[in-house]
Amino acid sequence: MRELLGGKGANLAEMTNLGLPVPQGFTITTEACTQYYEDGRKINDDIQAQIMEYVGKMEEITGKKFGDLENPLLVSVRSGARASMPGMMDTILNLGLNEEVVEVMAKKSGNPRWAYDCYRRFIQMYSDVVMEVGKKYFEQLIDEMKEEKGVTQDVELTAEDLKELASQFKAEYKEKIGSDFPTDPKEQLMGAIKAVFRSWDNPRANVYRRDNDIPYSWGTAVNVQMMAFGNMGDTSGTGVAFTRNPATGEKEAVWRVFDERTGRRCRCRRSYSSAHCSAGRSNARVLQPVC
């Protein structure tokens, strides 16, 4: 299963089959990556149709929709090779945001700072990863905003500050690319998937594969998953978990949690046993192990 779904996709499928609360999503297989390169770095119509089919299924299951002004769907797009390649390939978060959707999120959450923080991060990440506009241009705008407001940390910027930054980011994008930042979530999604496939062949990934004897022919899977937010406030966070202690190998659950307010916390508990699972195929290229 790892050969087709990649390590991350296979683990998501296994956790889903164990009944764990995994955010809905689907995995585009390593075969689609191979096909992308065989087709001259293009996603062919057949694979695009399958991707949109599973977007529709995800929308049906979650009750959220791309671009919807009542209950919008935002997703993450992540790489997932069969062998671990930490930090070598690309990720895009908060995909699905645009000017209208961010306003909806600000009003419905009652937390406009969080909504505009997500939006400016998405514009910066998409511009860098998908369109290859260097991060330095956006970081310079952030530094200028902090200097203007007399603050030193990003978290000290207000919702209005972040809203203005998002506008500045889009202007920077247009200046560098020559067109407006994409507002159609489906267009954003296809751009992000291509970028993840493309990152399989980036210089740092090639060096890592050579140093670790990972064949180029394997390709990477792409995981499209409904966003879970770690930056919504005091009750939000992000972290990693292991069913064995990664330092000692002892059979115990270890996880580290990074929350928005207090930083890192580390706790230990007894582990639960794992179980094997399998995933069904859909035309051998696009799978849905998570939905």
N, C-alpha and C positions, 0 to 999 in steps of 0.2 A: 504493500500500500504506500510506503514511503517513496518508492520509485515513481509513483504516479502523482501523489498528492504533496510530495515534499514532507519534511519533518513536521513543520508547523501545521499543515493541513491534516496530516495523519493524526497528530495529537489532538487537534480540535475535533476530528471525527470520533476519536476514542472517548474523549471527555463527554461529548454529546451523547454517545451511546451508553455511557455510564450514568446519564441523568444529571450531569452537572449543569449549572446555569450558564451556558456559553452563549454569548450574543449571536444572534442569527447571522447567517452568511453562507457563502459558497466558495469553493476552491476551483480555480482554473488550473488545469493540470500541466505537468512538465511537457507533455506532448504538444500542448498548444504553444509553449515557448519554442520548442524545436521547429514547429510549423511556421512560427513567426519568422525565424531566421531563414528557413527554406523558401519562404514567400518574399524574400527581399526586405525583411524587417517591416512587414505589414501584418495586421490582423485580418485574415480573410473574412468574407461575408458570412460563411457558415459559422465560424467561431463567434463572430460578433452577434449573430442571431441567437446562439446558445447563451451567450452572456446576458443578453437582454431578456431572454426567457427566464433565467434564474433571478435577475433583478425583479421581474414581475412576481415570481414566487416569494421572494423575500419581502416585497411590499405587502403581498397578501397575508403572509404569516404575521408580520410585525404590525400591520395596520398603519404603517407609515409609507409615504410616497416621496420620491425625488421631486423637489421643487414645490411640494404641497404647502399651501399657506395656512393649513390647520394643524397638520401633524407631519412635518417634514422628516425625511429620512436622510441621515448623514452616515457615511461609511468611512472606514479605514481601508487602505489598499496596501498590502504588505507582501514582500517576497517570502519564499519558503522553499529553499533547496532541500534535497534529501539529506545532505550533510550540513551540519551547522557551519554557517559562515557569518559570524557576528559582526555587524556594522559594515559589511562589504557591499550590500545592495540597498535598494531604496525603499522608502515608506512615505505614503501620503496620508495625512489625517484630516478629519473634518470635511471630507469631500461631499459636495452637495450644497454648500453655502453660496449664497449670492446676496445682493442688496435686499431683496424682499424677504428671503428666508431668515436672514440674520435679525431683521426687525421682528419677525414672528417669534423667534427664539428669545429675544430680549424681553418681549412683552409676556410670553407664556411662562418664562422662568422667573420673572421678576428680578433678573440679575443681568442687566445690560452689559456690565463689565465683562462677565464671563462670555456672553455671546460675541462681543466685539473682539475679545482676546482670541477666541476660536477663529474668528474670521480673518484677523490680520495674520495669525499663524498659518492658516490655510493658504492665503495668498502668497505668503513668503515661501512656504514649502513647495507649493505647486510651481511657482515661478522658478525656483531653484532646481527641483528634481525633474519636472516635466519639460520645462522650457529652457533650462540651463542658463538662467539669469543668476549671476553670482549672489550668494548670500550677503556679501559685503555691502552691496548697495542698500539693502534693507536694514542691515545693522547700523549703517551710518545714519539712516533716517530715525531709527530708534534712539540712537545716542543724541542726535540733535533735538529730538522731542524732550528727552530727559533733561538736557541742559536748559532748554527753554522753560521747562516747568520747575526747574530747581530741585530735581530729585536724582537719586543715584541708582535706584532699582526699578526694574520693569514693573514689579507689583505695585509700585507707588503711582503709576499712571492711572488715570480715571477712565471711566467708560467713554467720555467725550474725547479724551486723548487717544484712546485706542481706535475710536471711530474715525478720527482724523488721520491716524496712521494708516488705517485700511485704505482710505482715499489716496493718501500719498503713495502707498504701495502699488495701487492700481495705475496711478499716473506713471510711476517708475517702470512698471511692466509695459505699458503702452509705448513709452519712450524707447525701451530696449527692443521690444518685439515688433512694434509697428501696428499693433491691433489691440482691441480692448480685451481685458481679462475675460475668459469664457464664463458665461452665466448659466448655461444649460448643464445640469448635473450629469446627463448622459455623455455629453461631449467631454466633460471633466473626467468622467470615469474611463473612457477609452484612452484619453491621453495619459492617465495615471497607469493603466495596465501596460501600455506600450513602454512607458518609462521604466517600470519594474522589469519587464523583459529585457529592455536595453541595458539595464544595470548589470545583468548577468555577464555582459561583455565589457564592463568598465575596467579601467586599469587596475584599481585596487582589488577587484574580484579576480581578475586574471592572475595577479601576483599571488593572492591567497590560495587559489586553486593549484597553482604550480607548486607552491611550498608545501601543500597538504595532499598532493596526489589526488585531486578531485577532477574527474574527467570533464572536459568542456561540453561533451555531448549530452550530459545529464540534463542541463537546463534547469530553470527554476519554476516552481508553481507560483501562483498569485492568489492570495487570500483576500476576499472582499467581505467585510464584516461590519455589522451595525456598530456605530461608535458607542463606547462607554467612556464617560468623561471623568477625568481625574482632577479637573481644575474648576469645579463648580462651587467650591467653598470648603468649609471646615469638615464636612462629612464626606468629602471626596478624596481620592488618592489613587496611587498606582503602585504596583509592586511585582515581585516575582516569587514563585513558590517552587519548592523541590520536595519530592517524596522520599529522597535520601539527602542526608547532609552532604553538600557538595565538597566540603573540606575534609571530612573524615570517612565518608561512605556509610555512616551509621544509618540504620533504617528508622528515620524519624522525619516528620514534615518540618521543613524550615522555610520561612518566608520573610521577605523584607518589604515593608510598606513605606512609601514616600507620600506624605500628605502635604497639602498645599500650605499648611500652617506650621506644623511642628517638625517637618523633615523626616528623617529615617527612624523607623522602629523595627525591631527584630524579635520574633517570637518563635518558640518551638512547640510542636505537638507530636503525638504519635501519628504514624502514617497509616493510610488505608491501603488495602491491596489493589492492584491494578487488574484489568481484564482486557483481553484482546477483542477487537471489533473489526468489522469490514465495512466498506462503502460501496454503493452501487455505482455503475458507470453510466454515463450519458454520452454516447458517441465517442467515447474514449478520450475526449479532450476536456470537457467542462463537467465537473462533478459538483454535487451539492451535499457534502457530508455534514454540514452544520445546520441547514434549515430543517 
